Amino acid sequence: MANKKHIKGAYDDFADVLYLTSGIIARTKNMEEEAGLVLRYDAKTLKPVGATIVDYKEYWLPKRQHLVHRLSRFFGISFEDANKVISATRQ
């Protein structure tokens, strides 16, 4: 796939927050879609640029399949690629 998106992840163990980003954007619009799932859009283009997942281990880890499915749709990537991004993030 030539236009494959590159998404990076970082996990803050102290805060239990997982951060995913597909680039550095100065201004974003944020939308909390579900409790603890904040989706970030580029303020100019409204394209998806990141996600913040609050209470990742405590709340979302047991619902990982749902989270991966939602993130794959949001970023426009396959379920497998979304799963790899989360798995590659140090937890």
Jmol script that loads the backbone (N, CA, C; Angstrom):
load data "model"
ATOM      1  N   MET A   1       0.852  -1.178   0.000  1.00  0.00           N
ATOM      2  CA  MET A   1       0.000   0.000   0.000  1.00  0.00           C
ATOM      3  C   MET A   1       0.895   1.238   0.000  1.00  0.00           C
ATOM      4  N   ALA A   2       0.858   2.034  -1.016  1.00  0.00           N
ATOM      5  CA  ALA A   2       1.744   3.188  -1.166  1.00  0.00           C
ATOM      6  C   ALA A   2       1.443   4.309  -0.176  1.00  0.00           C
ATOM      7  N   ASN A   3       0.198   4.536   0.175  1.00  0.00           N
ATOM      8  CA  ASN A   3      -0.190   5.623   1.064  1.00  0.00           C
ATOM      9  C   ASN A   3      -0.376   5.164   2.505  1.00  0.00           C
ATOM     10  N   LYS A   4       0.358   4.173   2.932  1.00  0.00           N
ATOM     11  CA  LYS A   4       0.191   3.620   4.257  1.00  0.00           C
ATOM     12  C   LYS A   4       0.509   4.667   5.322  1.00  0.00           C
ATOM     13  N   LYS A   5      -0.378   4.814   6.278  1.00  0.00           N
ATOM     14  CA  LYS A   5      -0.188   5.783   7.352  1.00  0.00           C
ATOM     15  C   LYS A   5       0.789   5.236   8.374  1.00  0.00           C
ATOM     16  N   HIS A   6       1.619   6.125   8.882  1.00  0.00           N
ATOM     17  CA  HIS A   6       2.560   5.751   9.925  1.00  0.00           C
ATOM     18  C   HIS A   6       2.043   6.325  11.247  1.00  0.00           C
ATOM     19  N   ILE A   7       1.701   5.450  12.152  1.00  0.00           N
ATOM     20  CA  ILE A   7       1.148   5.872  13.428  1.00  0.00           C
ATOM     21  C   ILE A   7       2.097   5.437  14.527  1.00  0.00           C
ATOM     22  N   LYS A   8       2.426   6.380  15.402  1.00  0.00           N
ATOM     23  CA  LYS A   8       3.314   6.111  16.526  1.00  0.00           C
ATOM     24  C   LYS A   8       2.499   6.063  17.802  1.00  0.00           C
ATOM     25  N   GLY A   9       2.967   5.284  18.745  1.00  0.00           N
ATOM     26  CA  GLY A   9       2.285   5.180  20.026  1.00  0.00           C
ATOM     27  C   GLY A   9       3.244   5.405  21.175  1.00  0.00           C
ATOM     28  N   ALA A  10       2.700   5.899  22.275  1.00  0.00           N
ATOM     29  CA  ALA A  10       3.455   6.066  23.512  1.00  0.00           C
ATOM     30  C   ALA A  10       2.491   5.810  24.664  1.00  0.00           C
ATOM     31  N   TYR A  11       3.015   5.195  25.705  1.00  0.00           N
ATOM     32  CA  TYR A  11       2.181   4.880  26.862  1.00  0.00           C
ATOM     33  C   TYR A  11       2.775   5.520  28.101  1.00  0.00           C
ATOM     34  N   ASP A  12       1.940   6.231  28.858  1.00  0.00           N
ATOM     35  CA  ASP A  12       2.334   6.828  30.135  1.00  0.00           C
ATOM     36  C   ASP A  12       1.805   5.925  31.239  1.00  0.00           C
ATOM     37  N   ASP A  13       2.703   5.153  31.832  1.00  0.00           N
ATOM     38  CA  ASP A  13       2.318   4.173  32.844  1.00  0.00           C
ATOM     39  C   ASP A  13       1.756   4.843  34.095  1.00  0.00           C
ATOM     40  N   PHE A  14       2.328   5.962  34.497  1.00  0.00           N
ATOM     41  CA  PHE A  14       1.874   6.654  35.701  1.00  0.00           C
ATOM     42  C   PHE A  14       0.434   7.136  35.550  1.00  0.00           C
ATOM     43  N   ALA A  15       0.109   7.705  34.395  1.00  0.00           N
ATOM     44  CA  ALA A  15      -1.229   8.240  34.157  1.00  0.00           C
ATOM     45  C   ALA A  15      -2.182   7.209  33.543  1.00  0.00           C
ATOM     46  N   ASP A  16      -1.648   6.063  33.097  1.00  0.00           N
ATOM     47  CA  ASP A  16      -2.424   5.036  32.403  1.00  0.00           C
ATOM     48  C   ASP A  16      -3.115   5.623  31.169  1.00  0.00           C
ATOM     49  N   VAL A  17      -2.300   6.289  30.335  1.00  0.00           N
ATOM     50  CA  VAL A  17      -2.813   6.910  29.123  1.00  0.00           C
ATOM     51  C   VAL A  17      -1.982   6.428  27.932  1.00  0.00           C
ATOM     52  N   LEU A  18      -2.677   6.011  26.884  1.00  0.00           N
ATOM     53  CA  LEU A  18      -2.043   5.597  25.636  1.00  0.00           C
ATOM     54  C   LEU A  18      -2.252   6.708  24.621  1.00  0.00           C
ATOM     55  N   TYR A  19      -1.157   7.151  24.003  1.00  0.00           N
ATOM     56  CA  TYR A  19      -1.213   8.217  22.996  1.00  0.00           C
ATOM     57  C   TYR A  19      -0.857   7.637  21.638  1.00  0.00           C
ATOM     58  N   LEU A  20      -1.648   7.934  20.632  1.00  0.00           N
ATOM     59  CA  LEU A  20      -1.351   7.534  19.257  1.00  0.00           C
ATOM     60  C   LEU A  20      -1.373   8.778  18.392  1.00  0.00           C
ATOM     61  N   THR A  21      -0.412   8.871  17.481  1.00  0.00           N
ATOM     62  CA  THR A  21      -0.360  10.038  16.600  1.00  0.00           C
ATOM     63  C   THR A  21       0.129   9.633  15.215  1.00  0.00           C
ATOM     64  N   SER A  22      -0.401  10.323  14.220  1.00  0.00           N
ATOM     65  CA  SER A  22       0.040  10.068  12.843  1.00  0.00           C
ATOM     66  C   SER A  22       0.799  11.267  12.293  1.00  0.00           C
ATOM     67  N   GLY A  23       1.218  12.179  13.160  1.00  0.00           N
ATOM     68  CA  GLY A  23       1.993  13.331  12.729  1.00  0.00           C
ATOM     69  C   GLY A  23       1.914  14.456  13.740  1.00  0.00           C
ATOM     70  N   ILE A  24       2.716  15.460  13.523  1.00  0.00           N
ATOM     71  CA  ILE A  24       2.729  16.620  14.406  1.00  0.00           C
ATOM     72  C   ILE A  24       1.845  17.702  13.793  1.00  0.00           C
ATOM     73  N   ILE A  25       0.834  18.071  14.509  1.00  0.00           N
ATOM     74  CA  ILE A  25      -0.114  19.086  14.061  1.00  0.00           C
ATOM     75  C   ILE A  25      -0.173  20.162  15.140  1.00  0.00           C
ATOM     76  N   ALA A  26      -0.066  21.423  14.726  1.00  0.00           N
ATOM     77  CA  ALA A  26      -0.052  22.521  15.692  1.00  0.00           C
ATOM     78  C   ALA A  26      -1.404  22.699  16.381  1.00  0.00           C
ATOM     79  N   ARG A  27      -2.474  22.649  15.617  1.00  0.00           N
ATOM     80  CA  ARG A  27      -3.812  22.841  16.187  1.00  0.00           C
ATOM     81  C   ARG A  27      -4.687  21.655  15.848  1.00  0.00           C
ATOM     82  N   THR A  28      -5.386  21.194  16.868  1.00  0.00           N
ATOM     83  CA  THR A  28      -6.298  20.079  16.651  1.00  0.00           C
ATOM     84  C   THR A  28      -7.668  20.401  17.218  1.00  0.00           C
ATOM     85  N   LYS A  29      -8.640  19.681  16.709  1.00  0.00           N
ATOM     86  CA  LYS A  29      -9.979  19.666  17.288  1.00  0.00           C
ATOM     87  C   LYS A  29     -10.092  18.303  17.958  1.00  0.00           C
ATOM     88  N   ASN A  30     -10.563  18.297  19.181  1.00  0.00           N
ATOM     89  CA  ASN A  30     -10.664  17.054  19.934  1.00  0.00           C
ATOM     90  C   ASN A  30     -12.118  16.700  20.164  1.00  0.00           C
ATOM     91  N   MET A  31     -12.389  15.394  20.100  1.00  0.00           N
ATOM     92  CA  MET A  31     -13.740  14.919  20.339  1.00  0.00           C
ATOM     93  C   MET A  31     -13.668  13.655  21.187  1.00  0.00           C
ATOM     94  N   GLU A  32     -14.311  13.684  22.342  1.00  0.00           N
ATOM     95  CA  GLU A  32     -14.368  12.481  23.164  1.00  0.00           C
ATOM     96  C   GLU A  32     -15.551  11.654  22.683  1.00  0.00           C
ATOM     97  N   GLU A  33     -15.221  10.577  21.973  1.00  0.00           N
ATOM     98  CA  GLU A  33     -16.258   9.766  21.345  1.00  0.00           C
ATOM     99  C   GLU A  33     -16.898   8.807  22.341  1.00  0.00           C
ATOM    100  N   GLU A  34     -16.090   8.204  23.146  1.00  0.00           N
ATOM    101  CA  GLU A  34     -16.550   7.303  24.199  1.00  0.00           C
ATOM    102  C   GLU A  34     -15.782   7.706  25.447  1.00  0.00           C
ATOM    103  N   ALA A  35     -16.250   7.251  26.593  1.00  0.00           N
ATOM    104  CA  ALA A  35     -15.562   7.596  27.839  1.00  0.00           C
ATOM    105  C   ALA A  35     -14.083   7.226  27.741  1.00  0.00           C
ATOM    106  N   GLY A  36     -13.216   8.222  27.824  1.00  0.00           N
ATOM    107  CA  GLY A  36     -11.782   7.979  27.800  1.00  0.00           C
ATOM    108  C   GLY A  36     -11.158   7.824  26.429  1.00  0.00           C
ATOM    109  N   LEU A  37     -11.924   7.942  25.362  1.00  0.00           N
ATOM    110  CA  LEU A  37     -11.380   7.833  24.003  1.00  0.00           C
ATOM    111  C   LEU A  37     -11.517   9.194  23.327  1.00  0.00           C
ATOM    112  N   VAL A  38     -10.406   9.922  23.288  1.00  0.00           N
ATOM    113  CA  VAL A  38     -10.395  11.261  22.700  1.00  0.00           C
ATOM    114  C   VAL A  38      -9.738  11.173  21.326  1.00  0.00           C
ATOM    115  N   LEU A  39     -10.487  11.541  20.304  1.00  0.00           N
ATOM    116  CA  LEU A  39      -9.989  11.509  18.930  1.00  0.00           C
ATOM    117  C   LEU A  39      -9.597  12.916  18.533  1.00  0.00           C
ATOM    118  N   ARG A  40      -8.424  13.040  17.879  1.00  0.00           N
ATOM    119  CA  ARG A  40      -7.911  14.356  17.499  1.00  0.00           C
ATOM    120  C   ARG A  40      -7.883  14.484  15.979  1.00  0.00           C
ATOM    121  N   TYR A  41      -8.368  15.637  15.519  1.00  0.00           N
ATOM    122  CA  TYR A  41      -8.427  15.953  14.096  1.00  0.00           C
ATOM    123  C   TYR A  41      -7.608  17.206  13.828  1.00  0.00           C
ATOM    124  N   ASP A  42      -6.991  17.283  12.647  1.00  0.00           N
ATOM    125  CA  ASP A  42      -6.317  18.498  12.215  1.00  0.00           C
ATOM    126  C   ASP A  42      -7.375  19.600  12.138  1.00  0.00           C
ATOM    127  N   ALA A  43      -7.119  20.746  12.774  1.00  0.00           N
ATOM    128  CA  ALA A  43      -8.094  21.832  12.839  1.00  0.00           C
ATOM    129  C   ALA A  43      -8.425  22.406  11.464  1.00  0.00           C
ATOM    130  N   LYS A  44      -7.486  22.344  10.525  1.00  0.00           N
ATOM    131  CA  LYS A  44      -7.722  22.900   9.187  1.00  0.00           C
ATOM    132  C   LYS A  44      -8.402  21.905   8.253  1.00  0.00           C
ATOM    133  N   THR A  45      -7.885  20.683   8.213  1.00  0.00           N
ATOM    134  CA  THR A  45      -8.380  19.707   7.237  1.00  0.00           C
ATOM    135  C   THR A  45      -9.407  18.731   7.810  1.00  0.00           C
ATOM    136  N   LEU A  46      -9.498  18.669   9.125  1.00  0.00           N
ATOM    137  CA  LEU A  46     -10.363  17.733   9.843  1.00  0.00           C
ATOM    138  C   LEU A  46     -10.007  16.271   9.588  1.00  0.00           C
ATOM    139  N   LYS A  47      -8.771  16.020   9.160  1.00  0.00           N
ATOM    140  CA  LYS A  47      -8.302  14.644   8.985  1.00  0.00           C
ATOM    141  C   LYS A  47      -7.850  14.101  10.344  1.00  0.00           C
ATOM    142  N   PRO A  48      -8.024  12.804  10.586  1.00  0.00           N
ATOM    143  CA  PRO A  48      -7.587  12.201  11.847  1.00  0.00           C
ATOM    144  C   PRO A  48      -6.071  12.308  12.015  1.00  0.00           C
ATOM    145  N   VAL A  49      -5.630  12.766  13.192  1.00  0.00           N
ATOM    146  CA  VAL A  49      -4.196  12.889  13.442  1.00  0.00           C
ATOM    147  C   VAL A  49      -3.749  12.225  14.733  1.00  0.00           C
ATOM    148  N   GLY A  50      -4.676  11.856  15.606  1.00  0.00           N
ATOM    149  CA  GLY A  50      -4.242  11.236  16.840  1.00  0.00           C
ATOM    150  C   GLY A  50      -5.393  10.779  17.706  1.00  0.00           C
ATOM    151  N   ALA A  51      -5.029  10.036  18.736  1.00  0.00           N
ATOM    152  CA  ALA A  51      -6.012   9.558  19.703  1.00  0.00           C
ATOM    153  C   ALA A  51      -5.346   9.483  21.066  1.00  0.00           C
ATOM    154  N   THR A  52      -6.114   9.801  22.077  1.00  0.00           N
ATOM    155  CA  THR A  52      -5.665   9.678  23.455  1.00  0.00           C
ATOM    156  C   THR A  52      -6.641   8.729  24.137  1.00  0.00           C
ATOM    157  N   ILE A  53      -6.090   7.673  24.721  1.00  0.00           N
ATOM    158  CA  ILE A  53      -6.916   6.663  25.363  1.00  0.00           C
ATOM    159  C   ILE A  53      -6.618   6.691  26.860  1.00  0.00           C
ATOM    160  N   VAL A  54      -7.553   7.249  27.616  1.00  0.00           N
ATOM    161  CA  VAL A  54      -7.401   7.415  29.061  1.00  0.00           C
ATOM    162  C   VAL A  54      -7.839   6.127  29.762  1.00  0.00           C
ATOM    163  N   ASP A  55      -7.142   5.783  30.839  1.00  0.00           N
ATOM    164  CA  ASP A  55      -7.414   4.546  31.598  1.00  0.00           C
ATOM    165  C   ASP A  55      -7.248   3.314  30.710  1.00  0.00           C
ATOM    166  N   TYR A  56      -6.162   3.305  29.950  1.00  0.00           N
ATOM    167  CA  TYR A  56      -5.955   2.246  28.970  1.00  0.00           C
ATOM    168  C   TYR A  56      -5.953   0.856  29.619  1.00  0.00           C
ATOM    169  N   LYS A  57      -5.059   0.638  30.578  1.00  0.00           N
ATOM    170  CA  LYS A  57      -4.981  -0.704  31.178  1.00  0.00           C
ATOM    171  C   LYS A  57      -6.200  -1.018  32.032  1.00  0.00           C
ATOM    172  N   GLU A  58      -6.639  -0.036  32.781  1.00  0.00           N
ATOM    173  CA  GLU A  58      -7.747  -0.271  33.704  1.00  0.00           C
ATOM    174  C   GLU A  58      -9.076  -0.477  32.994  1.00  0.00           C
ATOM    175  N   TYR A  59      -9.364   0.328  31.974  1.00  0.00           N
ATOM    176  CA  TYR A  59     -10.671   0.280  31.329  1.00  0.00           C
ATOM    177  C   TYR A  59     -10.643  -0.360  29.938  1.00  0.00           C
ATOM    178  N   TRP A  60      -9.688   0.054  29.100  1.00  0.00           N
ATOM    179  CA  TRP A  60      -9.708  -0.332  27.692  1.00  0.00           C
ATOM    180  C   TRP A  60      -9.058  -1.675  27.393  1.00  0.00           C
ATOM    181  N   LEU A  61      -8.083  -2.106  28.179  1.00  0.00           N
ATOM    182  CA  LEU A  61      -7.404  -3.363  27.872  1.00  0.00           C
ATOM    183  C   LEU A  61      -8.381  -4.541  27.817  1.00  0.00           C
ATOM    184  N   PRO A  62      -9.336  -4.631  28.744  1.00  0.00           N
ATOM    185  CA  PRO A  62     -10.324  -5.716  28.624  1.00  0.00           C
ATOM    186  C   PRO A  62     -11.230  -5.562  27.404  1.00  0.00           C
ATOM    187  N   LYS A  63     -11.296  -4.370  26.831  1.00  0.00           N
ATOM    188  CA  LYS A  63     -12.126  -4.101  25.649  1.00  0.00           C
ATOM    189  C   LYS A  63     -11.247  -3.846  24.428  1.00  0.00           C
ATOM    190  N   ARG A  64     -10.093  -4.463  24.410  1.00  0.00           N
ATOM    191  CA  ARG A  64      -9.091  -4.185  23.384  1.00  0.00           C
ATOM    192  C   ARG A  64      -9.617  -4.389  21.965  1.00  0.00           C
ATOM    193  N   GLN A  65     -10.350  -5.457  21.712  1.00  0.00           N
ATOM    194  CA  GLN A  65     -10.853  -5.722  20.361  1.00  0.00           C
ATOM    195  C   GLN A  65     -11.729  -4.567  19.867  1.00  0.00           C
ATOM    196  N   HIS A  66     -12.598  -4.078  20.735  1.00  0.00           N
ATOM    197  CA  HIS A  66     -13.452  -2.944  20.381  1.00  0.00           C
ATOM    198  C   HIS A  66     -12.605  -1.709  20.096  1.00  0.00           C
ATOM    199  N   LEU A  67     -11.621  -1.453  20.953  1.00  0.00           N
ATOM    200  CA  LEU A  67     -10.743  -0.294  20.779  1.00  0.00           C
ATOM    201  C   LEU A  67      -9.975  -0.378  19.464  1.00  0.00           C
ATOM    202  N   VAL A  68      -9.389  -1.528  19.180  1.00  0.00           N
ATOM    203  CA  VAL A  68      -8.618  -1.705  17.942  1.00  0.00           C
ATOM    204  C   VAL A  68      -9.525  -1.504  16.728  1.00  0.00           C
ATOM    205  N   HIS A  69     -10.710  -2.042  16.787  1.00  0.00           N
ATOM    206  CA  HIS A  69     -11.651  -1.868  15.675  1.00  0.00           C
ATOM    207  C   HIS A  69     -11.979  -0.386  15.474  1.00  0.00           C
ATOM    208  N   ARG A  70     -12.246   0.320  16.567  1.00  0.00           N
ATOM    209  CA  ARG A  70     -12.597   1.744  16.475  1.00  0.00           C
ATOM    210  C   ARG A  70     -11.433   2.554  15.940  1.00  0.00           C
ATOM    211  N   LEU A  71     -10.219   2.277  16.413  1.00  0.00           N
ATOM    212  CA  LEU A  71      -9.039   3.013  15.950  1.00  0.00           C
ATOM    213  C   LEU A  71      -8.711   2.708  14.492  1.00  0.00           C
ATOM    214  N   SER A  72      -8.932   1.476  14.062  1.00  0.00           N
ATOM    215  CA  SER A  72      -8.658   1.142  12.656  1.00  0.00           C
ATOM    216  C   SER A  72      -9.599   1.930  11.738  1.00  0.00           C
ATOM    217  N   ARG A  73     -10.862   2.065  12.130  1.00  0.00           N
ATOM    218  CA  ARG A  73     -11.806   2.864  11.331  1.00  0.00           C
ATOM    219  C   ARG A  73     -11.433   4.341  11.371  1.00  0.00           C
ATOM    220  N   PHE A  74     -11.067   4.836  12.542  1.00  0.00           N
ATOM    221  CA  PHE A  74     -10.730   6.251  12.692  1.00  0.00           C
ATOM    222  C   PHE A  74      -9.524   6.639  11.836  1.00  0.00           C
ATOM    223  N   PHE A  75      -8.450   5.858  11.928  1.00  0.00           N
ATOM    224  CA  PHE A  75      -7.227   6.178  11.185  1.00  0.00           C
ATOM    225  C   PHE A  75      -7.262   5.688   9.732  1.00  0.00           C
ATOM    226  N   GLY A  76      -8.242   4.870   9.382  1.00  0.00           N
ATOM    227  CA  GLY A  76      -8.320   4.344   8.018  1.00  0.00           C
ATOM    228  C   GLY A  76      -7.243   3.312   7.736  1.00  0.00           C
ATOM    229  N   ILE A  77      -6.967   2.479   8.728  1.00  0.00           N
ATOM    230  CA  ILE A  77      -5.973   1.420   8.576  1.00  0.00           C
ATOM    231  C   ILE A  77      -6.646   0.079   8.885  1.00  0.00           C
ATOM    232  N   SER A  78      -5.957  -0.998   8.557  1.00  0.00           N
ATOM    233  CA  SER A  78      -6.531  -2.317   8.811  1.00  0.00           C
ATOM    234  C   SER A  78      -6.572  -2.609  10.311  1.00  0.00           C
ATOM    235  N   PHE A  79      -7.420  -3.538  10.673  1.00  0.00           N
ATOM    236  CA  PHE A  79      -7.508  -4.001  12.056  1.00  0.00           C
ATOM    237  C   PHE A  79      -6.143  -4.515  12.514  1.00  0.00           C
ATOM    238  N   GLU A  80      -5.473  -5.249  11.639  1.00  0.00           N
ATOM    239  CA  GLU A  80      -4.172  -5.827  11.967  1.00  0.00           C
ATOM    240  C   GLU A  80      -3.135  -4.733  12.222  1.00  0.00           C
ATOM    241  N   ASP A  81      -3.137  -3.689  11.389  1.00  0.00           N
ATOM    242  CA  ASP A  81      -2.185  -2.595  11.578  1.00  0.00           C
ATOM    243  C   ASP A  81      -2.466  -1.826  12.863  1.00  0.00           C
ATOM    244  N   ALA A  82      -3.729  -1.593  13.168  1.00  0.00           N
ATOM    245  CA  ALA A  82      -4.082  -0.912  14.418  1.00  0.00           C
ATOM    246  C   ALA A  82      -3.653  -1.757  15.612  1.00  0.00           C
ATOM    247  N   ASN A  83      -3.844  -3.040  15.520  1.00  0.00           N
ATOM    248  CA  ASN A  83      -3.441  -3.949  16.594  1.00  0.00           C
ATOM    249  C   ASN A  83      -1.925  -3.936  16.777  1.00  0.00           C
ATOM    250  N   LYS A  84      -1.176  -3.895  15.668  1.00  0.00           N
ATOM    251  CA  LYS A  84       0.291  -3.849  15.738  1.00  0.00           C
ATOM    252  C   LYS A  84       0.774  -2.571  16.403  1.00  0.00           C
ATOM    253  N   VAL A  85       0.137  -1.438  16.087  1.00  0.00           N
ATOM    254  CA  VAL A  85       0.531  -0.158  16.677  1.00  0.00           C
ATOM    255  C   VAL A  85       0.364  -0.216  18.198  1.00  0.00           C
ATOM    256  N   ILE A  86      -0.765  -0.716  18.638  1.00  0.00           N
ATOM    257  CA  ILE A  86      -1.003  -0.807  20.084  1.00  0.00           C
ATOM    258  C   ILE A  86      -0.037  -1.803  20.715  1.00  0.00           C
ATOM    259  N   SER A  87       0.175  -2.926  20.081  1.00  0.00           N
ATOM    260  CA  SER A  87       1.077  -3.947  20.632  1.00  0.00           C
ATOM    261  C   SER A  87       2.521  -3.454  20.689  1.00  0.00           C
ATOM    262  N   ALA A  88       2.931  -2.639  19.734  1.00  0.00           N
ATOM    263  CA  ALA A  88       4.306  -2.139  19.690  1.00  0.00           C
ATOM    264  C   ALA A  88       4.571  -1.061  20.735  1.00  0.00           C
ATOM    265  N   THR A  89       3.507  -0.483  21.267  1.00  0.00           N
ATOM    266  CA  THR A  89       3.661   0.562  22.275  1.00  0.00           C
ATOM    267  C   THR A  89       4.019  -0.101  23.594  1.00  0.00           C
ATOM    268  N   ARG A  90       5.066   0.393  24.222  1.00  0.00           N
ATOM    269  CA  ARG A  90       5.513  -0.210  25.496  1.00  0.00           C
ATOM    270  C   ARG A  90       4.446  -0.049  26.555  1.00  0.00           C
ATOM    271  N   GLN A  91       4.055  -1.158  27.132  1.00  0.00           N
ATOM    272  CA  GLN A  91       3.003  -1.154  28.169  1.00  0.00           C
ATOM    273  C   GLN A  91       3.447  -1.940  29.370  1.00  0.00           C
TER     274      GLN A  91
END
end "model"
wireframe off; spacefill off
backbone 0.3
color backbone group
